[in-house]
């Protein structure tokens, strides 16, 4: 088993105000790319220092060079464009006054995808030069894109169906993972919120309405992620996958425990480490962890990146003990349930609350594992 990284994080951090302002200025043409990069570099260096002070065991650039956790794919290929009408209309739960919020996805595949550049080359190079310790690089699952970027009447002129598009994207993500391994990146993480569709009865019904068998779609999703990760990881490199139920400005879009997919998901995914959302009852209980093989680590996402309320350490210790009834303690680690800013807007916490939460991860991990 690779490094335990008992005190883990998901990758994204709240963007500083000056970074948000610089990106807006760049979008409006008021500064150039070089000026934006200077602001990004400075913000990342400050975030790395704060992570060092917190004691977190694996570093991240906070995804500060991204507009969202998934935009590196569209930014690195030809064949994407903004559509006048949405490809997906999604209802997010937990918005203002706890009311549902509609958000539309308008980025559509309008041609055969052709990779123009690597997804994370700039991010990786900077972290190799400046990270105080081992760092992770996150990538979106290829399963994310056919669901949100395939628009009938447009995309089907180039891809017969979502499955054909999926396997073209697999080639791109697989190539990036191979490059990260060549770069000796310590920790490579696929972010995969799409699996939440297969545990939520409402989303399973929605798939059937689209003429998609949810069980067959789940099998293909696992096969796609495994294809990206196939082959044994070199010594000292951790391959991980993160499963969540949506994370956008403290909102979510799916719920349900892992039981319906646990045996195949945990047993057959070609990863060393599985990061699981476990901060609310939406995730169900720990019983599905009985399917985790003895060569994999489970990172318990017990601390909310959505809610500014600080968790009780005693309650965290109790829940870790409960999880250890299904997975041995030496196969467990701790983290927030998701990133603090899966999109640039970020979740509804302050910077101080974010860092206190990461410090709580570290303090609790030290108490449990030493």
C-alpha positions as CSV (number, residue, x, y, z in Angstrom):
1,X,0.0,0.0,0.0
2,X,1.3,3.5,-0.9
3,X,1.6,6.4,1.6
4,X,-1.2,6.5,4.1
5,X,-1.8,10.3,4.0
6,X,-4.0,10.0,7.1
7,X,-4.9,13.8,7.0
8,X,-6.1,14.3,3.4
9,X,-7.9,17.0,1.5
10,X,-9.9,16.9,-1.8
11,X,-7.9,19.5,-3.8
12,X,-10.0,22.7,-4.3
13,X,-9.7,25.6,-2.0
14,X,-11.6,28.9,-1.7
15,X,-10.3,31.4,-4.2
16,X,-8.9,34.6,-2.7
17,X,-10.7,37.8,-3.7
18,X,-7.7,39.1,-5.7
19,X,-7.6,36.0,-7.8
20,X,-11.4,36.2,-8.6
21,X,-10.9,39.8,-9.5
22,X,-7.9,39.0,-11.7
23,X,-9.8,36.3,-13.6
24,X,-12.7,38.6,-14.2
25,X,-10.3,41.2,-15.5
26,X,-8.7,38.7,-17.8
27,X,-12.1,37.6,-19.1
28,X,-13.0,41.2,-19.8
29,X,-9.7,41.8,-21.6
30,X,-8.4,44.3,-19.0
31,X,-5.3,42.2,-18.2
32,X,-3.3,39.7,-20.2
33,X,-2.5,36.0,-19.6
34,X,0.9,36.8,-18.1
35,X,-0.7,39.2,-15.5
36,X,-3.3,36.6,-14.6
37,X,-0.6,34.0,-14.1
38,X,1.3,36.2,-11.8
39,X,-1.7,36.5,-9.5
40,X,-2.4,32.8,-9.7
41,X,1.3,32.0,-8.8
42,X,1.2,34.3,-5.8
43,X,-2.1,32.9,-4.6
44,X,-0.9,29.3,-4.9
45,X,2.3,30.1,-3.0
46,X,0.3,31.6,-0.2
47,X,-2.1,28.6,-0.2
48,X,0.9,26.2,0.0
49,X,2.3,28.0,3.0
50,X,-1.1,27.9,4.8
51,X,-1.3,24.1,4.1
52,X,2.1,23.7,5.5
53,X,1.1,25.6,8.6
54,X,-2.0,23.4,9.0
55,X,0.0,20.2,8.9
56,X,-2.0,18.7,6.1
57,X,0.0,15.7,4.6
58,X,-0.7,16.1,0.9
59,X,-0.5,19.5,-0.9
60,X,-2.7,21.0,-3.6
61,X,-2.6,24.2,-5.7
62,X,-6.3,24.7,-4.7
63,X,-7.2,24.3,-8.4
64,X,-6.6,28.0,-8.5
65,X,-5.9,27.9,-12.3
66,X,-9.3,26.4,-13.0
67,X,-12.8,27.9,-13.3
68,X,-14.2,24.5,-12.0
69,X,-12.9,21.1,-11.2
70,X,-13.7,19.8,-14.7
71,X,-12.8,22.7,-17.0
72,X,-9.3,21.5,-17.9
73,X,-10.7,19.0,-20.3
74,X,-12.7,21.5,-22.4
75,X,-9.8,24.0,-22.2
76,X,-7.4,21.4,-23.6
77,X,-9.3,20.1,-26.6
78,X,-10.8,21.5,-29.8
79,X,-14.4,20.5,-30.3
80,X,-16.2,22.3,-27.4
81,X,-18.2,25.5,-27.6
82,X,-20.9,27.4,-25.7
83,X,-24.4,26.6,-26.9
84,X,-27.3,29.1,-27.0
85,X,-29.6,26.5,-25.4
86,X,-28.5,24.3,-22.5
87,X,-27.5,20.7,-22.9
88,X,-28.5,19.9,-19.4
89,X,-30.9,21.6,-16.9
90,X,-30.1,20.5,-13.4
91,X,-31.8,21.3,-10.1
92,X,-29.4,21.8,-7.2
93,X,-30.7,21.3,-3.7
94,X,-29.8,23.4,-0.6
95,X,-29.7,26.8,-2.3
96,X,-30.6,30.2,-0.7
97,X,-33.2,29.7,2.1
98,X,-32.7,26.0,1.4
99,X,-34.6,26.4,-1.9
100,X,-33.8,24.4,-5.1
101,X,-31.8,26.3,-7.7
102,X,-31.8,25.7,-11.4
103,X,-28.5,25.8,-13.3
104,X,-28.0,25.2,-17.0
105,X,-25.0,23.6,-18.7
106,X,-24.3,25.2,-22.0
107,X,-20.8,23.8,-22.9
108,X,-21.5,21.4,-25.7
109,X,-19.3,19.1,-27.9
110,X,-19.7,20.5,-31.4
111,X,-17.1,18.4,-33.3
112,X,-14.7,15.5,-33.0
113,X,-12.5,16.2,-30.0
114,X,-8.9,16.8,-30.7
115,X,-6.4,17.3,-27.9
116,X,-4.5,20.5,-28.3
117,X,-2.5,20.5,-25.1
118,X,-2.0,18.6,-21.9
119,X,-4.6,19.2,-19.2
120,X,-2.4,19.9,-16.2
121,X,1.1,20.6,-17.4
122,X,1.3,24.2,-16.1
123,X,-0.2,23.2,-12.8
124,X,2.1,20.2,-12.3
125,X,5.3,22.1,-13.3
126,X,4.6,24.8,-10.8
127,X,3.9,22.4,-7.9
128,X,7.0,20.4,-8.7
129,X,9.0,23.5,-8.3
130,X,7.3,25.0,-5.2
131,X,5.3,22.4,-3.2
132,X,6.7,21.9,0.3
133,X,5.9,18.2,0.1
134,X,4.1,15.5,-1.9
135,X,1.2,17.0,-3.9
136,X,-1.9,15.7,-5.6
137,X,-3.2,16.5,-9.0
138,X,-6.9,16.1,-9.7
139,X,-8.6,15.1,-12.9
140,X,-12.3,14.8,-13.8
141,X,-13.7,11.4,-14.7
142,X,-14.5,10.9,-18.4
143,X,-18.0,9.9,-17.2
144,X,-18.7,13.5,-16.4
145,X,-18.8,14.8,-19.9
146,X,-21.2,12.7,-22.0
147,X,-23.9,13.4,-19.4
148,X,-23.5,17.2,-19.6
149,X,-22.0,18.0,-23.0
150,X,-23.8,15.7,-25.4
151,X,-26.6,17.7,-27.1
152,X,-28.9,15.9,-29.5
153,X,-29.0,17.5,-32.9
154,X,-25.4,18.8,-32.5
155,X,-23.1,16.3,-30.8
156,X,-24.7,13.3,-32.6
157,X,-23.4,14.6,-35.9
158,X,-19.9,13.6,-34.7
159,X,-20.6,10.9,-32.1
160,X,-23.3,8.3,-32.6
161,X,-24.2,8.3,-28.9
162,X,-22.9,9.2,-25.4
163,X,-20.9,6.0,-25.2
164,X,-18.8,6.8,-28.3
165,X,-18.1,10.2,-26.9
166,X,-17.2,8.7,-23.5
167,X,-14.5,6.4,-24.9
168,X,-12.9,9.2,-26.9
169,X,-12.6,11.2,-23.7
170,X,-11.1,8.1,-21.9
171,X,-8.2,8.3,-24.3
172,X,-7.5,11.9,-23.2
173,X,-7.7,11.3,-19.5
174,X,-5.7,8.1,-19.7
175,X,-2.9,10.0,-21.6
176,X,-2.9,12.7,-18.9
177,X,-2.6,10.1,-16.1
178,X,0.3,8.5,-17.9
179,X,2.0,11.9,-18.2
180,X,1.4,12.6,-14.4
181,X,3.0,9.2,-13.6
182,X,6.0,10.1,-15.8
183,X,6.2,13.4,-13.8
184,X,6.3,11.3,-10.6
185,X,3.3,13.1,-9.2
186,X,2.8,11.5,-5.7
187,X,-1.0,11.4,-5.8
188,X,-3.4,11.3,-8.8
189,X,-7.1,11.7,-8.1
190,X,-10.1,11.2,-10.4
191,X,-13.1,13.2,-9.3
192,X,-16.2,11.3,-10.1
193,X,-19.5,12.8,-8.9
194,X,-21.4,10.9,-11.6
195,X,-21.6,7.7,-9.6
196,X,-24.2,9.4,-7.4
197,X,-26.7,8.9,-10.2
198,X,-26.6,5.1,-9.5
199,X,-27.5,5.4,-5.8
200,X,-30.3,8.0,-6.1
201,X,-33.7,6.6,-7.1
202,X,-34.8,9.8,-8.7
203,X,-31.7,9.9,-10.9
204,X,-32.1,6.2,-11.8
205,X,-35.6,7.0,-12.9
206,X,-34.4,9.9,-14.9
207,X,-31.9,7.7,-16.8
208,X,-34.6,5.2,-17.6
209,X,-36.7,8.1,-19.0
210,X,-33.7,8.8,-21.3
211,X,-33.7,5.2,-22.5
212,X,-30.6,4.4,-20.5
213,X,-30.4,1.3,-18.3
214,X,-28.8,2.6,-15.1
215,X,-27.1,-0.7,-14.2
216,X,-25.5,-1.0,-17.7
217,X,-24.5,2.7,-17.5
218,X,-22.8,2.0,-14.1
219,X,-20.9,-0.9,-15.5
220,X,-19.6,1.2,-18.4
221,X,-18.7,4.0,-16.0
222,X,-16.5,1.7,-13.9
223,X,-14.9,0.3,-17.1
224,X,-14.1,3.8,-18.3
225,X,-12.4,4.9,-15.1
226,X,-10.5,1.6,-15.0
227,X,-9.3,2.1,-18.5
228,X,-7.9,5.5,-17.5
229,X,-6.1,3.9,-14.5
230,X,-5.1,0.5,-16.0
231,X,-1.8,-0.9,-15.0
232,X,0.0,-1.0,-11.7
233,X,1.1,2.3,-10.3
234,X,4.8,2.8,-9.8
235,X,6.1,2.6,-6.3
236,X,5.4,5.8,-4.4
237,X,2.4,7.0,-6.6
238,X,-1.1,6.8,-5.2
239,X,-4.1,6.6,-7.6
240,X,-7.4,7.6,-6.1
241,X,-11.0,8.3,-6.9
242,X,-13.4,10.6,-5.2
243,X,-17.1,9.9,-5.1
244,X,-19.6,12.7,-4.1
245,X,-23.2,13.9,-4.6
246,X,-22.6,17.3,-6.1
247,X,-20.7,20.3,-4.6
248,X,-21.5,23.7,-6.0
249,X,-21.8,26.8,-3.8
250,X,-22.7,24.6,-0.8
251,X,-25.5,22.9,-2.9
252,X,-25.9,19.2,-3.9
253,X,-28.0,17.2,-6.4
254,X,-28.1,13.6,-5.4
255,X,-28.5,11.4,-2.3
256,X,-28.4,7.8,-1.3
257,X,-26.1,5.3,0.4
258,X,-23.3,3.3,-1.4
259,X,-24.9,-0.1,-0.9
260,X,-26.4,-0.5,-4.5
261,X,-22.9,-0.1,-6.1
262,X,-20.5,-0.8,-3.3
263,X,-19.4,-4.4,-4.1
264,X,-18.5,-3.6,-7.7
265,X,-17.3,-0.1,-7.1
266,X,-15.0,-0.8,-4.2
267,X,-14.0,-4.2,-5.4
268,X,-13.1,-3.6,-9.0
269,X,-12.0,0.0,-9.3
270,X,-8.3,0.1,-10.2
271,X,-7.3,2.5,-7.4
272,X,-5.3,2.5,-4.2
273,X,-7.6,4.9,-2.4
274,X,-11.3,5.8,-2.3
275,X,-12.4,9.1,-1.0
276,X,-16.0,9.0,0.2
277,X,-18.6,11.6,1.1
278,X,-19.8,10.8,4.7
279,X,-20.7,14.2,6.2
280,X,-24.5,13.9,6.2
281,X,-27.2,11.3,6.2
282,X,-27.4,11.7,2.4
283,X,-24.5,9.2,2.2
284,X,-26.0,6.4,4.3
285,X,-24.1,4.3,6.8
286,X,-20.8,2.6,6.9
287,X,-22.1,-0.9,6.2
288,X,-21.1,-0.9,2.5
289,X,-17.5,-0.5,3.5
290,X,-17.5,-4.3,4.2
291,X,-16.8,-4.7,0.4
292,X,-13.5,-2.7,0.5
293,X,-10.6,-5.0,-0.3
294,X,-7.6,-5.2,2.1
295,X,-5.3,-3.5,-0.4
296,X,-7.3,-0.2,-0.5
297,X,-7.5,2.8,1.8
298,X,-10.8,4.5,2.4
299,X,-10.7,8.2,3.1
300,X,-13.7,9.1,5.3
301,X,-15.1,12.5,4.3
302,X,-16.6,13.3,7.7
303,X,-16.0,17.0,7.7
304,X,-18.3,19.2,5.7
305,X,-16.8,21.6,3.1
306,X,-20.3,23.0,2.6
307,X,-21.4,24.0,6.1
308,X,-19.3,26.4,8.1
309,X,-20.3,24.8,11.4
310,X,-17.3,23.2,13.0
311,X,-17.6,19.5,13.7
312,X,-17.1,18.0,17.2
313,X,-13.9,16.1,17.4
314,X,-15.5,13.6,19.8
315,X,-18.2,12.9,17.2
316,X,-15.5,12.5,14.5
317,X,-13.6,10.0,16.7
318,X,-16.9,8.1,17.3
319,X,-17.7,7.9,13.6
320,X,-14.1,6.7,12.7
321,X,-14.5,4.0,15.4
322,X,-17.8,3.0,13.9
323,X,-16.3,2.8,10.4
324,X,-13.5,0.7,11.7
325,X,-16.0,-2.1,12.4
326,X,-16.2,-2.6,8.6
327,X,-12.7,-1.5,7.5
328,X,-9.6,-2.0,9.7
329,X,-8.3,1.3,11.2
330,X,-5.0,1.0,9.3
331,X,-7.0,1.2,6.0
332,X,-8.7,4.4,6.9
333,X,-7.9,8.1,6.6
334,X,-9.8,11.4,7.1
335,X,-10.7,14.4,4.9
336,X,-13.5,16.9,4.2
337,X,-16.2,15.3,2.2
338,X,-15.4,17.4,-0.9
339,X,-13.4,20.4,-2.1
340,X,-14.1,23.8,-0.7
341,X,-14.6,25.3,-4.2
342,X,-15.5,22.7,-6.9
343,X,-16.4,25.8,-8.9
344,X,-14.6,29.2,-8.7
345,X,-17.5,30.8,-6.8
346,X,-16.7,28.4,-3.8
347,X,-18.8,27.1,-1.0
348,X,-20.4,29.4,1.6
349,X,-17.6,29.5,4.1
350,X,-15.0,32.0,5.0
351,X,-11.2,31.5,4.5
352,X,-10.8,31.2,8.2
353,X,-13.5,28.5,8.5
354,X,-11.9,26.6,5.6
355,X,-8.5,26.5,7.3
356,X,-9.9,25.6,10.7
357,X,-11.7,22.7,9.1
358,X,-8.4,21.4,7.5
359,X,-6.6,21.9,10.9
360,X,-9.4,19.8,12.5
361,X,-8.7,17.0,9.9
362,X,-5.0,17.1,10.9
363,X,-5.6,17.2,14.7
364,X,-8.1,14.4,14.5
365,X,-5.9,12.2,12.3
366,X,-3.0,12.7,14.7
367,X,-5.2,11.7,17.6
368,X,-6.3,8.5,15.8
369,X,-3.2,7.4,14.0
370,X,-0.4,9.2,15.7
